[in-house]
Amino acid sequence: RVPWQSQTSGQYQRRVHGGFGGKISRDHPIIGAVAVASRRLNRPVRCKLDRLGDHIKTGKRHEMFFDYRVGFKENGIITALDATFFPNGGCTYDSTLGVTGRAQTFVDNCYNILNYRTVARPVRTNQPSNTSMRAPGMTNGTFFMENVIEHVSRASGIDAMLIREMNFYKNGDMTPYGQQSPIRLYWKFGKL
């Protein structure tokens, strides 16, 4: 038994960066093991994981199932989107709610959809928990929206690149979060 009240303990992490691994909550078991070992040995203890160990410890991105309805005009302009997200939280929700919330905020991506709604229904399963990775939720939300664009393209018979261009935010348009989107400027330079 470790009398924590009388002890001071610290964790020093050399570098965090942002590329790999779940740094929100997945380091607790390692910190606990290092703290107990340090107390037992009465000296500082270092634990360094190789990349494989880090991936085993941190898990992976959240898988998400999306159920949606999309409304669009014959010319390919998207008028409405109603989506429900079902993220696989694994056996604990860990960072599921935060990741899902971020996925919802990235649904519009760079497209001006005047009427859209997203609902999240996290699912607890018997699988290992998933975790946050670089840009948590952004990959899920933008990947979902690009699939919607492809769906509209197939259903309307209009090329997906034209569907994208027609639905981009225009100069002066505001995102749901009060930001102006410069996507048309970026798109113009990307096509040069």
C-alpha positions in Angstrom: 0.0 0.0 0.0 1.3 3.4 -1.0 0.5 6.3 1.4 -0.1 8.9 -1.3 -1.0 11.6 1.1 2.5 11.9 2.4 4.2 11.5 -1.0 4.8 13.9 -3.9 4.9 12.2 -7.2 5.5 13.6 -10.7 5.5 12.4 -14.2 7.9 13.8 -16.7 7.2 13.2 -20.3 9.9 14.2 -22.6 7.9 15.0 -25.7 4.3 14.7 -26.5 3.9 16.1 -30.0 0.7 15.2 -31.7 1.2 12.4 -34.2 0.4 9.1 -32.5 -1.2 7.7 -29.5 -4.0 8.5 -27.1 -2.7 11.2 -24.7 -6.1 12.1 -23.2 -6.5 9.1 -20.8 -4.5 6.1 -22.0 -1.3 6.9 -20.1 -2.8 6.3 -16.6 -1.9 2.6 -16.4 1.7 3.4 -17.3 1.9 6.3 -14.9 0.5 4.0 -12.1 3.0 1.3 -12.8 5.9 3.7 -12.8 4.7 5.4 -9.6 4.5 2.0 -7.8 7.8 0.9 -9.1 9.4 4.2 -8.1 8.0 3.9 -4.6 9.1 0.3 -4.2 12.6 1.0 -5.5 12.8 4.4 -3.8 14.3 6.0 -6.9 13.1 7.4 -10.2 11.9 4.9 -12.8 11.6 5.4 -16.5 9.2 3.6 -18.8 9.7 4.0 -22.6 7.3 2.2 -25.0 8.3 1.3 -28.5 5.8 2.1 -31.3 4.1 -1.3 -31.1 3.7 -1.0 -27.3 2.3 2.5 -27.7 -0.3 1.3 -30.2 -1.3 -1.7 -28.1 -1.7 0.7 -25.1 -3.6 3.5 -26.8 -6.0 1.6 -29.1 -7.3 3.0 -32.3 -9.7 5.5 -33.8 -13.4 5.2 -33.2 -15.3 3.2 -35.8 -18.5 5.0 -36.6 -21.6 3.9 -38.4 -23.7 6.7 -40.0 -27.4 6.6 -40.9 -28.5 9.6 -42.9 -30.9 11.1 -45.3 -29.9 13.8 -47.7 -32.0 16.2 -49.7 -30.8 17.8 -52.9 -32.0 19.6 -56.0 -31.7 18.1 -59.5 -28.7 20.4 -60.1 -26.8 18.8 -57.2 -27.2 21.5 -54.6 -27.6 19.9 -51.2 -30.6 21.4 -49.3 -30.8 19.2 -46.2 -28.9 16.6 -44.3 -30.2 14.6 -41.3 -27.5 12.2 -39.8 -27.2 9.9 -36.8 -23.8 8.8 -35.7 -23.2 5.5 -33.9 -19.6 5.5 -32.7 -18.2 2.3 -31.3 -17.1 3.3 -27.8 -15.8 -0.2 -26.9 -16.2 -1.5 -23.4 -15.8 2.0 -21.9 -16.7 5.4 -23.3 -13.3 6.8 -22.5 -12.9 9.7 -25.0 -15.9 8.6 -27.1 -18.2 11.6 -26.3 -15.5 14.1 -27.1 -14.5 12.4 -30.4 -18.1 12.1 -31.4 -18.8 15.8 -30.6 -15.9 16.8 -32.7 -17.1 14.6 -35.5 -20.4 16.4 -35.4 -18.8 19.8 -35.7 -16.8 18.7 -38.8 -19.8 17.3 -40.7 -20.3 20.5 -42.8 -16.6 20.2 -43.8 -16.4 22.9 -46.4 -19.9 22.7 -47.7 -22.7 25.2 -47.0 -25.7 23.0 -46.1 -28.4 25.3 -44.8 -30.5 22.7 -43.1 -28.6 19.9 -41.3 -28.9 18.1 -38.1 -26.6 15.5 -36.5 -27.4 13.2 -33.5 -24.9 11.1 -31.8 -25.7 7.7 -30.2 -22.5 6.2 -28.7 -22.6 2.5 -28.5 -21.0 0.4 -25.8 -19.7 -3.0 -27.1 -17.6 -5.8 -25.9 -14.6 -4.6 -27.8 -11.6 -2.7 -26.4 -12.1 1.0 -25.9 -11.1 3.4 -28.7 -9.2 6.6 -28.2 -8.4 10.0 -29.5 -5.8 10.3 -32.2 -4.6 13.3 -34.2 -7.5 15.5 -35.1 -10.1 13.4 -33.1 -13.4 13.2 -34.8 -12.3 15.3 -37.8 -11.5 12.2 -39.9 -14.9 10.6 -39.1 -16.9 13.8 -39.9 -15.2 14.8 -43.1 -15.0 11.2 -44.4 -18.8 10.9 -43.8 -19.5 14.2 -45.6 -17.4 13.2 -48.6 -19.4 9.9 -48.8 -22.6 12.0 -48.8 -21.1 14.0 -51.8 -20.4 10.8 -53.6 -23.9 9.5 -52.9 -25.4 12.7 -54.3 -23.2 12.5 -57.4 -24.3 8.9 -58.1 -28.0 9.7 -57.6 -27.9 12.9 -59.6 -25.6 11.7 -62.4 -23.4 14.8 -61.9 -19.6 14.6 -61.4 -18.6 14.6 -57.7 -16.1 17.4 -58.3 -19.0 19.6 -59.6 -21.2 18.7 -56.7 -18.3 19.8 -54.4 -17.8 23.1 -56.1 -21.5 23.9 -56.2 -21.9 23.3 -52.4 -18.8 25.0 -51.2 -19.1 27.9 -48.8 -19.0 31.1 -50.8 -17.2 34.2 -49.8 -19.0 35.9 -47.0 -20.9 32.7 -46.0 -20.7 31.9 -42.3 -20.2 28.4 -40.9 -22.5 27.3 -38.1 -19.8 28.4 -35.7 -19.6 32.0 -36.9 -16.5 31.7 -39.1 -16.0 32.8 -42.6 -14.8 30.0 -44.9 -12.0 30.8 -47.4 -12.5 27.5 -49.2 -13.1 29.0 -52.6 -9.8 30.7 -52.5 -8.0 27.5 -51.6 -9.9 25.5 -54.2 -8.9 28.1 -56.9 -5.2 27.8 -56.0 -5.4 24.0 -55.8 -6.7 23.7 -59.3 -3.9 25.9 -60.9 
